[in-house]
Amino acid sequence: MSTASPTPTPAPRYRPRSLFGPIVLVAIGVLFLAGNMGWIHWSNFGPWFARYWPLILIFWGVVKLGEYIWARQKGLPAPGIGAGGVVFLIFFILIGLAATRAAGVNWQAIGIDLDDVNVVEPFGIFGTSHEFSENVAQEIKPGEPVRVMEAHGSITVSASTDNQVHAFVHKYLRANSDDAAGRTNEATHPKLERQGDSWLMDMTAGGFTDGRFDIDLQVPAASPVTLTTRHGDLTVSQRSGDVSLESLHGDLKVEDIKGSVTLKTYHGEALVKGVSGDVTINGNASSLTVTDVKGTVTMACPIVRSIEMARLEKQVRFKSALTELQFARLDGDLSMDIGDLHANAITGPFRLDARVKDVHLEDMTGDVHIDSHRGDIDVRTKAPLGAMDINNLRGDITVGLPDNSGFQVDAESDQGEIHSDFDLTVNNQARNATGKGTVGKGGPMVRLKTNRGTIQIHKQ
């Protein structure tokens, strides 16, 4: 009787190794070689990584997809990520998110100047800081515009007493030796050159990216000034010409300006004080402070944490991702953050469109229009009373109206009550409470509506 031979066990299929690991090692080696050879500057690596680190995940995914397609075509199992890859992925994402968050912080506002902190080279392995100074003087005609463009550094501008531009440049350079620092110093001589009908000092290329260059600039007061920097604060005062400032990372400050002011900020604070012309502010900011402006004020800032305003003589417009605000004049002061708005002595027409905000207005005159999704609204007016239209999806409405004025009232609360110090027809019995009537000889219409909340109408 024959015995069947056992079926041989098939050899396990070969699982190819992923190519991503070797690619990462090669990329890291090339990166450090480029740093040692001076082809790249470590001070620029952090901001680059904070912005573009998701590209590494995309590249990893493309490599894994290519490996999967190749393995399917060859009939082989596709290489997996593995436990180590999962751990690396988690840590890499956490580091990337932290870097992005850190890049959006205004470190200078809390007393930390990253240009003075050698984060990548903590032990001086790739170089130390060296300081140099240089002075530049250039005679210009009265009223000729002056522009200064910087990569890293703060600029302070004041008025000169002659018809010259004086630039006092303070250099902070990183280099492996004194000789290397000296060569960089010799290669970075700032020059004020004529460009068309203006003067330009361009410090954005070449050796100017190897360190920080702070400038104390004196310019004839009548000359318009335009300053741009990627990293650094910009401060301008005592000008009769126009001022234009732009900084990616840094604070902007202008004072005592008789011309117009234009600011563009991305990360930092902006302060404007004592301006005779119009003021325009664009970009994101941690805080905005605008006081004593005789011209119009226009602010388009998608993201801003807090705003302070005072004594603005003409129309003000503000727009962010969550709030739109407009009014004719501010004789008092106004403070606003993400959840609150407090103001006094505003002249209308006043208009506010807000998502989530508690509103408290004192001594209002003129028309008032408020649309709010959520938050309590308290408006106290004085004569002359204008028309009032307040709509609140969720929250209480409280208004104070002049006792000796005439007006009409149309109030409605879907899930709340209405209380009035004036002689109105109020019905709180139904689900939708209503309050209507005419006070005195009539006059402006006061419309109040909330879907969830109480309406109170007080005498002032």
HELIX and SHEET records of a PDB file:
HELIX    1   1 PHE A   20  MET A   37  1                                  18    
HELIX    2   2 TRP A   42  TYR A   52  1                                  11    
HELIX    3   3 PRO A   54  LYS A   74  1                                  21    
HELIX    4   4 GLY A   82  ALA A  103  1                                  22    
HELIX    5   5 TRP A  107  ILE A  110  5                                   4    
HELIX    6   6 LEU A  114  ASP A  116  5                                   3    
HELIX    7   7 ASP A  178  GLU A  186  1                                   9    
HELIX    8   8 GLY A  206  THR A  209  5                                   4    
SHEET    1   A23 THR A 128  GLU A 139  0                                        
SHEET    2   A23 GLN A 164  ALA A 175 -1                                        
SHEET    3   A23 GLY A 211  VAL A 219 -1                                        
SHEET    4   A23 ILE A 155  ALA A 159  1                                        
SHEET    5   A23 LEU A 234  ARG A 239  1                                        
SHEET    6   A23 LEU A 252  ILE A 257  1                                        
SHEET    7   A23 GLU A 269  VAL A 275  1                                        
SHEET    8   A23 ALA A 285  VAL A 293  1                                        
SHEET    9   A23 VAL A 304  LEU A 312  1                                        
SHEET   10   A23 ARG A 329  ASP A 337 -1                                        
SHEET   11   A23 ASP A 340  ASN A 344 -1                                        
SHEET   12   A23 ASP A 358  ARG A 374  1                                        
SHEET   13   A23 PHE A 350  VAL A 356  1                                        
SHEET   14   A23 THR A 323  PHE A 327 -1                                        
SHEET   15   A23 VAL A 316  LYS A 319 -1                                        
SHEET   16   A23 VAL A 297  ALA A 300  1                                        
SHEET   17   A23 VAL A 279  GLY A 283  1                                        
SHEET   18   A23 VAL A 261  HIS A 267  1                                        
SHEET   19   A23 VAL A 243  HIS A 249  1                                        
SHEET   20   A23 VAL A 225  HIS A 231  1                                        
SHEET   21   A23 VAL A 146  HIS A 152  1                                        
SHEET   22   A23 SER A 198  MET A 203  1                                        
SHEET   23   A23 GLU A 193  GLN A 195 -1                                        
SHEET    1   B11 THR A 128  GLU A 139  0                                        
SHEET    2   B11 GLN A 164  ALA A 175 -1                                        
SHEET    3   B11 GLY A 211  VAL A 219 -1                                        
SHEET    4   B11 ILE A 155  ALA A 159  1                                        
SHEET    5   B11 LEU A 234  ARG A 239  1                                        
SHEET    6   B11 LEU A 252  ILE A 257  1                                        
SHEET    7   B11 GLU A 269  VAL A 275  1                                        
SHEET    8   B11 ALA A 285  VAL A 293  1                                        
SHEET    9   B11 VAL A 304  LEU A 312  1                                        
SHEET   10   B11 ARG A 329  ASP A 337 -1                                        
SHEET   11   B11 ILE A 346  THR A 347 -1                                        
SHEET    1   C16 THR A 128  GLU A 139  0                                        
SHEET    2   C16 GLN A 164  ALA A 175 -1                                        
SHEET    3   C16 GLY A 211  VAL A 219 -1                                        
SHEET    4   C16 ILE A 155  ALA A 159  1                                        
SHEET    5   C16 LEU A 234  ARG A 239  1                                        
SHEET    6   C16 LEU A 252  ILE A 257  1                                        
SHEET    7   C16 GLU A 269  VAL A 275  1                                        
SHEET    8   C16 ALA A 285  VAL A 293  1                                        
SHEET    9   C16 VAL A 304  LEU A 312  1                                        
SHEET   10   C16 ARG A 329  ASP A 337 -1                                        
SHEET   11   C16 ASP A 340  ASN A 344 -1                                        
SHEET   12   C16 ASP A 358  ARG A 374  1                                        
SHEET   13   C16 ILE A 377  ASN A 392  1                                        
SHEET   14   C16 ILE A 397  LEU A 401  1                                        
SHEET   15   C16 ILE A 455  LYS A 459  1                                        
SHEET   16   C16 ILE A 418  SER A 420  1                                        
SHEET    1   D17 THR A 128  GLU A 139  0                                        
SHEET    2   D17 GLN A 164  ALA A 175 -1                                        
SHEET    3   D17 GLY A 211  VAL A 219 -1                                        
SHEET    4   D17 ILE A 155  ALA A 159  1                                        
SHEET    5   D17 LEU A 234  ARG A 239  1                                        
SHEET    6   D17 LEU A 252  ILE A 257  1                                        
SHEET    7   D17 GLU A 269  VAL A 275  1                                        
SHEET    8   D17 ALA A 285  VAL A 293  1                                        
SHEET    9   D17 VAL A 304  LEU A 312  1                                        
SHEET   10   D17 ARG A 329  ASP A 337 -1                                        
SHEET   11   D17 ASP A 340  ASN A 344 -1                                        
SHEET   12   D17 ASP A 358  ARG A 374  1                                        
SHEET   13   D17 ILE A 377  ASN A 392  1                                        
SHEET   14   D17 MET A 445  THR A 450  1                                        
SHEET   15   D17 PHE A 407  SER A 413  1                                        
SHEET   16   D17 ALA A 433  VAL A 439 -1                                        
SHEET   17   D17 THR A 425  ASN A 427 -1                                        
END                                                                             
